[in-house]
Amino acid sequence: MSQSDLVRELDWTINPQQAMASWQDDIPLLALVSGGQSPSFDQWTILAPRSEVASVNAQNSSAADLMRLVRTLAPPHAAAFVGSNKLRLPFIGGWIGFVGYGCAPLFEPFAQTKGGAHNRHDCDAAWPDAMLCRVPRALVYSHALARWFDVGDPSARNVCEMLNYESAHLSQNLSPESEHNSWTALDNGQVKPHSNPDNFQNMVARTVEYVRAGDIFQANMTQPFRARIAGSVRAFALDALAKTSPRYGAYLELDDDRALLSFSPELFLSLDGESRRVITRPMKGTRASPNDAAELLASSKDAAELHMIVDLMRNDLGRVCDIGSIHVDEARMLEHHPTVLQAVSEISGKLSLPRDLADLLAACFPPGSVTGAPKVRAMQIIDELESTARGPYCGAIGLASSCGSALFSVAIRTAQLTRSRTPHQWTVEYHAGCGIVADSDPASESQECMTKTKILRVALATHEREPLTIAGRV
């Protein structure tokens, strides 16, 4: 298949929000939505229909099974993919989906403890540990150029016909009277801890004991929260993404009863199919206000947390990258994201031949910023102490392209949307976590978790109210 067959530039003038709002109601939507505020990284929004879905249950699968899926759903193509003005596109077909934290034992089998969180799935609501959706054809939007491209197999169903371009062009949003465009935050928009908040502080205290005993340097401990909405889950997701403008946003309608909504600020892995350059950008250190920048930069605790994860990610990349190619491009810098200020590092390397994306995932998964150091012992402690399985949270969300490129965010600031037994109602499950070190204070770490729920509380806010308080336990 020639390059001209695989990439077709469109003369559209609509933006991604308009395109998603006009997507046909009866066609499940897969959307990787970038805020477009940082051209170095979040340059693209990608829209595609859901078709073939491959699900993985880690208890019944192996690492080889998952790696085989990663490879077969995005078979490589030899062409160099460009658009107009020699613009290289990140995606020309392949797969979109998530690999959840539950797949961690496939790659780190010693990370489980007997009776740990991997056995605590709620049987009637458990999600698969990974869901990868084959995408033969998609729409790609360049935020830098404000241009659309129809990419992939031209013999596949025409994605352009899956939205009403004229309607999108005339109006920024669908009519508010449409039954498919209405949603309501239940319980006054409250975001509720799934268990007693004291449980998390006790878990932090126990983790500090492990650190002081010399088992680990740090571990990332998390807790779940819940909220509820009624009405259109798609309308809620599109409103939420428009309000928050995340760097690595995602909305994936994975089946009739499950959707994944992510506001992730963190890049787990990007792989350039031509240069084979790999980039990871771990985050450690969060503040609620831009006014806290000086305090965050001066925090030795936050700096130590990030430096430990940088060393961990260098080690993970070193398993599959050329010797001497790994560099710390940014040791520590601050980034402004919706509702939070983050400290970030950047590490890069060159993926060795004949290694591929599956090998890269096997070497680095799960992300170091959501586990701890040393990685395997931290994962054992997480499995021992956390009372709820993480599900997709703390895994990876993104795409693998047949051009050899890939991009995955860390699945933080991520909500699992599950249809309730009550018609037209959805449960929103959202986790938040913190890196725990020797001098961590349980109360402060608990407050940091609350800070990280703000983006969901903003998403739940209506035009009449903005619920910014945390309610008591469910």
C-alpha positions in Angstrom: 0.0 0.0 0.0 1.5 3.4 -1.0 1.9 6.4 1.2 -0.8 8.3 -0.7 -3.2 5.4 0.0 -2.5 5.6 3.7 -2.7 9.3 4.4 -5.4 11.6 3.0 -5.5 15.3 4.1 -9.0 16.7 4.7 -10.1 20.3 4.1 -12.1 20.4 7.4 -12.1 23.6 9.6 -13.7 22.1 12.7 -11.9 21.4 16.0 -11.7 18.1 17.8 -14.4 19.1 20.3 -16.8 19.8 17.5 -15.9 16.6 15.7 -16.5 14.5 18.9 -19.7 16.2 19.6 -21.1 15.4 16.2 -19.9 11.7 16.3 -22.9 9.4 15.6 -24.6 8.2 18.8 -24.7 4.5 17.6 -21.0 4.2 16.8 -18.7 3.6 19.8 -16.0 6.2 20.0 -12.3 5.9 20.7 -10.7 9.2 21.3 -7.1 10.2 22.4 -7.5 13.9 23.0 -4.6 16.2 23.5 -4.8 19.6 25.0 -2.5 21.0 22.3 -0.7 23.3 24.8 2.8 21.7 24.4 3.7 21.0 20.8 6.7 19.0 21.8 4.5 16.2 23.2 0.7 16.7 22.9 0.4 17.5 19.3 -2.3 15.1 18.2 -5.9 14.1 18.7 -7.0 10.8 17.2 -10.6 9.6 16.7 -11.7 6.2 15.6 -14.7 3.8 15.8 -14.5 0.8 18.1 -14.5 -2.5 16.2 -12.6 -5.6 17.1 -11.6 -5.6 20.8 -9.1 -8.0 22.4 -9.4 -8.4 26.1 -6.8 -9.9 28.5 -7.4 -11.5 31.9 -4.0 -11.6 33.5 -4.9 -14.7 35.7 -5.5 -16.7 32.5 -2.8 -15.2 30.3 0.9 -14.9 30.0 3.3 -12.1 29.1 3.8 -13.9 25.7 0.0 -13.8 25.1 -0.1 -10.0 25.7 3.1 -9.3 23.7 1.6 -11.3 20.8 -1.5 -9.2 20.8 0.5 -6.0 20.9 2.4 -7.2 17.8 -0.5 -8.7 15.8 -3.0 -5.8 16.2 -0.5 -3.3 14.7 1.4 -5.3 12.0 4.3 -3.2 10.7 4.3 -1.4 7.4 7.5 -0.4 5.7 6.5 3.1 4.4 7.4 6.4 5.9 4.2 8.1 6.7 3.8 11.8 6.1 1.1 14.3 5.4 1.3 17.7 3.7 4.6 19.6 4.0 6.3 16.3 5.0 4.5 16.2 8.3 5.1 12.8 9.9 2.0 11.4 11.5 2.0 9.3 14.7 -0.7 6.9 13.6 -1.8 5.3 10.4 -3.8 2.5 11.9 -3.0 -0.1 14.5 -4.6 -0.3 17.9 -5.8 1.9 20.7 -6.5 0.8 24.2 -5.2 0.3 27.7 -2.9 -2.1 29.6 -4.0 -2.0 33.2 -1.9 -2.4 36.3 -3.4 -5.8 36.7 -1.0 -7.0 33.9 2.0 -6.1 36.1 2.4 -9.7 37.4 2.8 -10.9 33.8 6.0 -9.0 33.5 7.1 -9.0 37.2 5.8 -12.4 38.5 7.5 -11.9 41.9 5.5 -8.8 42.5 2.5 -10.6 43.9 1.8 -11.6 47.5 -0.5 -14.4 48.4 -4.0 -13.1 48.8 -3.1 -9.6 47.5 -5.1 -7.1 45.6 -5.1 -9.2 42.4 -7.6 -11.5 44.2 -9.9 -8.6 45.2 -11.8 -8.0 42.0 -15.5 -7.3 42.6 -16.7 -10.2 40.5 -19.8 -8.5 39.0 -17.9 -5.3 38.1 -14.4 -6.4 37.4 -12.7 -5.0 34.3 -10.4 -7.0 32.0 -6.8 -6.3 32.8 -6.2 -5.0 29.2 -8.4 -4.1 26.3 -6.8 -3.4 22.9 -9.0 -2.2 20.0 -7.9 -2.8 16.5 -8.1 0.4 14.4 -7.6 0.0 10.7 -8.7 3.6 9.9 -8.9 6.8 12.0 -9.0 10.6 11.9 -5.8 12.4 13.1 -5.8 16.1 14.0 -2.6 18.2 14.2 -3.0 20.8 16.9 0.1 22.6 15.6 -1.3 23.0 12.1 -5.1 22.8 12.8 -5.4 20.2 10.0 -7.2 16.8 9.8 -6.0 13.6 8.2 -8.0 10.5 7.2 -5.4 7.7 7.8 -5.2 3.9 7.4 -6.7 1.3 5.1 -8.9 3.1 2.5 -10.9 -0.1 2.1 -12.0 0.0 5.7 -15.2 1.8 6.7 -15.0 5.5 6.0 -14.5 7.2 9.4 -15.4 10.6 7.9 -18.9 9.4 7.5 -19.2 8.7 11.2 -19.7 12.3 12.2 -21.9 15.0 10.8 -19.4 17.6 9.5 -22.0 20.2 8.6 -23.6 20.1 12.1 -20.1 20.3 13.7 -19.1 23.2 11.5 -22.2 25.2 12.3 -22.2 24.7 16.1 -19.6 24.2 18.8 -21.8 21.8 20.7 -24.8 19.6 20.2 -28.2 21.0 21.0 -28.6 20.9 24.8 -32.1 19.6 24.3 -30.8 16.4 22.8 -31.4 13.4 25.0 -27.9 12.2 23.9 -26.3 15.4 25.2 -27.5 15.5 28.7 -26.0 14.3 31.9 -26.4 15.0 35.6 -23.9 14.7 38.5 -25.7 12.7 41.2 -25.1 13.1 44.9 -24.5 16.9 44.3 -21.4 16.1 42.4 -19.6 14.6 45.4 -16.5 12.6 45.1 -16.5 10.1 47.9 -13.7 7.9 49.4 -14.5 4.3 48.8 -13.3 3.4 52.3 -12.7 5.2 55.6 -10.0 7.9 55.0 -8.2 6.6 58.1 -7.5 3.4 56.2 -5.3 5.3 53.8 -3.4 7.0 56.5 -2.8 3.7 58.2 -1.5 2.3 55.0 0.9 5.2 54.6 2.2 4.7 58.1 2.8 1.0 57.4 4.6 1.9 54.2 6.8 4.3 56.1 7.7 1.4 58.4 8.8 -0.6 55.4 11.0 2.3 54.2 12.6 2.7 57.6 13.2 -1.0 57.8 15.2 -0.9 54.6 12.8 -2.9 52.4 12.3 0.0 49.9 13.2 3.6 49.3 9.7 4.6 48.3 6.3 3.2 47.2 3.4 4.7 45.5 0.2 4.0 47.6 -3.3 4.7 46.2 -6.9 4.9 47.3 -10.2 4.7 45.3 -12.9 7.3 45.2 -16.4 7.2 43.7 -19.0 9.4 42.1 -22.1 8.9 40.1 -23.7 10.4 37.1 -26.9 9.9 35.2 -27.6 10.4 31.4 -25.1 10.3 28.6 -21.7 9.1 29.6 -20.3 10.4 26.3 -21.7 13.9 26.9 -20.1 13.9 30.4 -16.8 12.8 29.0 -16.7 15.4 26.3 -17.7 18.2 28.7 -15.0 17.0 31.1 -12.3 16.9 28.5 -13.3 20.4 27.3 -13.2 21.8 30.8 -9.9 20.3 31.8 -7.8 20.2 28.5 -5.5 17.5 29.7 -2.2 16.8 28.0 -2.9 13.1 27.4 -6.7 12.9 27.5 -8.5 9.8 26.5 -12.1 8.7 26.2 -12.6 5.0 25.2 -16.0 3.4 24.8 -14.7 -0.1 25.3 -18.0 -1.9 25.4 -21.7 -1.2 26.1 -21.1 -1.0 29.9 -17.6 0.3 30.2 -15.8 3.5 29.2 -12.4 4.9 30.3 -11.9 8.6 30.8 -8.4 9.9 31.4 -7.0 13.4 32.2 -3.4 12.1 32.4 -0.6 14.7 32.5 2.2 12.1 32.4 4.0 10.5 29.4 4.9 6.9 30.1 6.5 6.0 26.8 6.7 7.4 23.3 8.5 5.5 20.6 9.4 7.1 17.2 9.1 4.4 14.6 11.8 6.0 12.3 14.5 7.1 14.8 13.6 4.4 17.4 14.0 7.1 20.0 12.2 6.3 23.3 11.1 9.0 25.8 9.7 8.7 29.3 8.7 11.6 31.5 8.0 10.5 35.1 6.4 12.8 37.6 6.9 13.1 41.3 5.9 16.1 43.4 2.5 17.8 43.2 1.1 21.1 44.4 -2.4 22.6 44.1 -1.4 26.1 43.1 1.1 27.7 40.7 2.0 29.9 43.7 3.6 26.9 45.3 6.3 26.6 42.6 9.2 27.8 44.8 8.2 25.6 47.6 8.0 22.5 45.4 11.4 23.2 43.8 12.9 23.6 47.3 11.4 20.4 48.6 14.1 17.8 49.2 11.6 15.1 49.8 9.9 15.6 46.4 13.3 15.9 44.7 14.5 12.6 46.2 11.3 10.9 45.1 11.7 12.0 41.5 15.5 11.2 41.4 14.8 7.6 42.6 12.2 7.1 39.8 14.6 8.6 37.2 17.1 5.9 38.2 14.5 3.2 38.0 13.3 4.3 34.6 16.9 4.5 33.3 17.4 0.9 34.5 14.1 -0.2 32.8 15.1 1.4 29.5 18.5 0.0 29.8 17.1 -3.5 29.3 16.1 -2.8 25.7 18.0 0.3 24.6 21.4 0.6 23.0 24.3 0.8 25.4 25.3 4.4 25.9 22.1 5.8 24.4 20.2 6.6 27.6 20.3 10.2 28.7 18.6 12.3 31.4 17.4 15.1 29.2 15.7 17.0 32.1 16.6 16.1 35.6 13.8 18.1 37.2 11.5 20.8 35.9 8.1 22.2 36.7 5.0 21.9 34.5 1.6 23.6 34.9 -1.3 21.3 34.3 -5.1 21.8 34.9 -5.6 22.0 38.7 -2.0 21.0 39.7 1.6 21.9 39.4 3.9 18.9 38.7 7.7 18.2 38.9 8.8 16.2 35.9 12.0 14.5 34.5 12.7 13.4 31.0 14.8 10.3 30.1 15.4 9.1 26.5 17.2 6.2 24.8 17.4 4.4 21.5 15.5 1.1 21.2 17.9 -1.7 20.2 17.4 -3.7 17.1 15.5 -6.1 16.7 13.5 -5.0 19.8 10.0 -3.7 19.3 7.2 -2.1 21.2 6.2 -5.4 22.9 9.8 -5.8 24.2 9.7 -2.1 25.4 6.5 -2.6 27.3 7.8 -5.8 28.9 10.9 -4.0 30.1 9.2 -0.9 31.6 5.7 -2.0 32.6 4.2 -1.0 35.0 5.4 2.7 35.1 8.0 3.4 37.8 6.3 6.5 39.1 3.3 4.5 40.2 5.2 1.6 41.8 8.3 2.7 43.7 11.9 1.7 44.2 13.2 -1.0 44.3 10.4 -1.7 41.9 9.5 -5.4 42.6 9.6 -5.0 46.4 7.5 -1.9 46.2 5.0 -3.7 44.1 4.8 -6.5 46.7 4.1 -4.0 49.4 1.4 -2.3 47.2 -0.2 -5.7 46.6 -0.1 -6.5 50.4 -1.5 -3.2 51.7 -3.9 -1.9 49.1 -7.4 -3.3 49.6 -8.8 -2.6 46.1 -7.4 -3.8 42.8 -6.2 -0.8 40.7 -7.8 -2.0 37.4 -6.8 0.2 34.4 -5.5 2.8 36.9 -1.6 3.0 37.0 -1.3 1.1 33.8 -0.9 2.7 30.3 -3.4 4.2 27.9 -2.5 4.9 24.3 -1.8 3.7 20.8 0.5 1.5 18.7 0.8 2.4 15.1 1.7 0.2 12.1 4.3 2.8 11.3 6.3 1.6 14.3 5.4 4.5 16.5 3.6 4.3 19.8 2.6 6.7 22.6 1.3 5.8 26.1 0.3 7.9 29.0 0.5 6.8 32.6 -3.1 6.0 33.6 -3.4 8.5 36.4 -6.1 11.1 36.8 -8.2 8.3 35.2 -11.8 7.3 35.8 -13.5 4.0 35.1 -17.1 4.5 34.0 -19.3 1.5 34.6 -22.9 1.3 33.8 -25.0 0.7 37.0 -27.9 -1.7 37.3 -30.2 1.4 37.5 -30.9 2.4 33.9 -29.0 5.5 32.6 -26.8 5.7 35.6 -23.0 5.3 35.7 -20.5 4.7 38.5 -17.3 6.8 38.2 -14.4 5.1 40.0 -11.3 7.2 40.3 -8.0 6.5 42.2 -5.4 8.9 43.5 -2.0 8.1 45.0 1.2 9.5 46.5 4.8 8.5 46.7 5.7 7.4 50.3 9.2 7.9 51.6 10.8 7.8 55.1 9.6 11.2 56.2 6.1 11.0 54.7 3.4 12.4 56.9 0.1 10.3 56.6 -2.1 13.3 56.9 -0.2 15.3 54.3 -0.2 12.4 51.9 -3.9 12.0 52.3 -4.4 15.7 51.5 -2.3 15.2 48.3 -4.7 12.5 47.2 -7.5 15.0 47.7 -5.7 17.5 45.6 -5.4 15.0 42.8 -9.2 14.4 42.8 -9.8 18.1 42.0 -9.8 17.5 38.2 -12.6 15.0 38.6 -14.5 17.4 40.8 -14.1 20.1 38.2 -15.3 17.7 35.5 -18.4 16.9 37.6 -19.2 20.6 38.2 -22.3 22.0 36.3 -22.8 25.5 35.1 -24.7 26.2 38.3 -22.2 24.8 40.8 -18.7 23.6 41.1 -18.5 21.1 44.0 -14.9 21.4 45.3 -15.3 19.5 48.6 -14.8 15.9 49.4 -17.7 14.1 51.0 -17.5 11.4 53.7 -17.2 7.7 52.9 -19.7 5.9 50.7 
